[in-house]
Amino acid sequence: MPRDVDILVDLVRTEFGSIAFPSHCGLRAAVAMDDWISDPSELRRITAEQDVKGEWWELPESELKNISLASCYLDALGTQFYLPALLVAVLRGLKYGHYSALVAWLTPLKNEPDCALYDHFLAKFATLTEGQKGICMDVLRYVASRDDPKDPWTKGKIEELLAHEYWRTSANKALKRTREDSRR
C-alpha cells in the first residue's frame, strides 16, 4: 500500500475510533428491510443471529458485499459503525464495488414532493463529527485522484458530491479549524 493510503487508514481509525455495534439493526437486518421486514424485534433477531459483531475494523471485507443495498436502510448508528469499515476497504483495495457504494452512500439526494430524501440523508449522517466528515471527503478525493480511464463516471460524481452544500459546509469548517490550529 502506498504511504498516503496508510496515512488515510490511520486517520479513519483515529477519527472514528471505537463505535458501539448497532445491535438494533446491523447489516443483515438492513438488507432484510429491503424484503419488507420492518418489525423491530425481527430486525434485532436477524442482527443478533447473523451479523458479525465486534469493532468496525474487525469486520472482514466479505461482510461489505451488500453494503450498497444495506446503506439505504441503516440509521445514524448503523451508518457511523459501517461507514469507516467501507472507507478502509475502499482505501485498501480500490475496488469499483466498494468505491461506487461509498459514492452512492455519501451522495445527498433532493427532497421530492412526496419523499423527504435529503432529510433522510441528514438523519443517517446526524451522528458524524466534522472530523469524520472530513476523512470521508479525504477518501473521496483520494479515489478521484486515481483517475481510472475505464471509469469516467466516478471522478465527476465525486466532484459533484463534494460541491454539495452538506459536504462544502463541512469542508469550510475543517478549513477554518486548520487555519485556527496553524495560528496557535
C-alpha positions in Angstrom: 0.0 0.0 0.0 1.3 3.5 -0.8 2.2 5.7 2.2 -0.7 8.1 1.6 -3.1 5.1 1.9 -1.6 4.1 5.2 -2.0 7.7 6.5 -5.6 7.8 5.4 -6.4 4.4 7.0 -4.8 5.7 10.3 -6.9 8.9 10.0 -10.1 6.9 9.5 -9.3 4.8 12.6 -8.4 7.9 14.6 -11.5 9.9 13.6 -14.0 7.1 14.1 -12.4 5.2 17.0 -14.4 2.6 18.8 -18.1 2.7 17.9 -20.8 0.5 19.5 -22.2 -2.2 17.3 -25.7 -1.2 16.2 -27.5 -4.2 17.9 -30.9 -2.9 16.9 -30.2 -3.2 13.1 -27.0 -4.5 11.6 -26.0 -5.0 8.0 -28.0 -8.2 7.5 -31.2 -6.7 9.1 -30.8 -3.6 6.8 -30.7 -5.9 3.8 -33.8 -7.7 5.2 -35.6 -4.4 5.3 -35.4 -4.4 1.5 -37.5 -7.6 1.7 -40.2 -5.6 3.6 -39.2 -6.8 7.1 -39.8 -3.9 9.4 -40.7 -5.5 12.8 -38.0 -4.1 15.2 -37.9 -7.4 17.2 -37.3 -9.4 14.0 -34.6 -6.9 12.9 -32.9 -7.3 16.3 -33.1 -11.1 16.0 -31.6 -11.1 12.5 -28.8 -8.8 13.7 -28.1 -10.9 16.8 -28.1 -14.2 14.9 -26.5 -13.3 11.6 -24.3 -10.2 11.8 -20.6 -10.2 12.6 -20.1 -8.2 15.8 -17.1 -6.5 17.3 -15.2 -3.4 16.3 -15.8 -2.0 12.9 -12.1 -2.6 11.9 -12.6 -6.3 12.7 -15.2 -6.8 10.0 -14.0 -9.0 7.2 -14.2 -7.3 3.8 -16.6 -10.0 2.7 -19.2 -8.5 5.2 -19.4 -5.5 3.0 -20.6 -7.3 -0.2 -24.2 -6.0 0.3 -23.3 -2.6 1.7 -24.7 -0.7 -1.3 -28.2 -2.1 -0.5 -27.9 -2.0 3.2 -26.7 1.6 3.4 -30.2 2.7 2.2 -31.7 1.2 5.4 -29.1 1.9 8.0 -29.9 4.6 10.5 -27.3 7.1 12.0 -25.9 4.5 14.4 -25.5 1.9 11.7 -24.0 4.5 9.3 -21.5 5.5 11.9 -20.5 1.9 12.5 -20.3 0.6 9.0 -19.0 3.7 7.1 -15.4 3.5 8.5 -15.2 -0.2 7.5 -16.2 0.7 4.0 -13.8 3.7 3.9 -10.9 1.4 4.8 -12.0 -1.3 2.3 -12.0 1.4 -0.4 -8.5 2.5 0.5 -7.1 -0.9 0.7 -8.5 -2.3 -2.5 -9.9 0.5 -4.7 -12.4 -2.0 -5.9 -15.2 -0.5 -8.0 -17.9 -2.2 -6.0 -16.6 -0.6 -2.8 -16.0 2.9 -4.0 -19.1 3.1 -6.1 -21.1 2.1 -3.0 -19.3 4.7 -1.0 -20.0 7.4 -3.5 -23.7 6.4 -3.7 -24.0 6.3 0.1 -22.4 9.8 0.6 -24.4 11.4 -2.2 -27.2 13.7 -0.7 -30.5 13.3 -2.6 -33.0 16.0 -3.2 -36.3 16.1 -1.3 -39.2 15.3 -3.6 -42.8 16.5 -3.0 -43.8 13.0 -1.7 -40.5 11.9 -0.3 -38.0 13.7 2.1 -34.9 12.1 0.7 -32.5 14.8 1.8 -34.0 14.9 5.3 -33.5 11.1 5.4 -29.8 11.6 4.3 -29.3 14.2 7.0 -30.8 11.8 9.7 -28.5 8.9 8.6 -25.4 11.1 8.9 -26.5 13.0 12.0 -24.0 11.4 14.4 -20.9 12.1 12.3 -18.4 14.6 13.6 -16.8 17.2 11.5 -13.6 15.2 11.6 -15.4 12.1 10.4 -17.0 14.0 7.6 -13.6 15.4 6.7 -12.0 12.0 6.4 -14.9 10.9 4.2 -14.0 13.8 1.9 -10.3 12.9 2.0 -11.1 9.3 0.9 -13.3 10.6 -1.9 -10.6 12.9 -3.1 -8.1 10.0 -3.0 -10.5 7.9 -5.1 -11.0 10.7 -7.6 -7.2 11.2 -7.8 -6.8 7.7 -9.0 -8.3 8.6 -12.3 -9.3 5.4 -14.0 -9.9 5.8 -17.8 -12.3 2.8 -17.6 -14.4 4.6 -15.1 -15.1 8.2 -16.2 -18.3 8.3 -14.0 -16.7 8.2 -10.5 -14.5 11.3 -10.7 -17.3 13.5 -11.9 -19.7 12.1 -9.4 -17.3 12.7 -6.6 -16.7 16.3 -7.7 -20.5 16.9 -7.8 -20.9 15.3 -4.4 -18.1 17.4 -2.8 -19.7 20.5 -4.3 -22.9 19.8 -2.5 -23.8 22.2 0.4 -23.7 19.4 3.0 -20.0 18.5 2.2 -19.0 22.1 1.4 -20.1 23.2 4.8 -18.0 20.5 6.5 -15.0 21.4 4.2 -15.3 25.1 5.2 -15.5 24.2 8.9 -12.4 21.9 8.5 -10.5 24.6 6.7 -11.4 27.2 9.3 -10.3 24.8 12.1 -7.0 24.1 10.3 -6.3 27.8 9.9 -7.0 28.4 13.6 -4.8 25.5 14.6 -1.9 26.8 12.5 -2.1 30.2 14.3 -1.6 28.6 17.7 
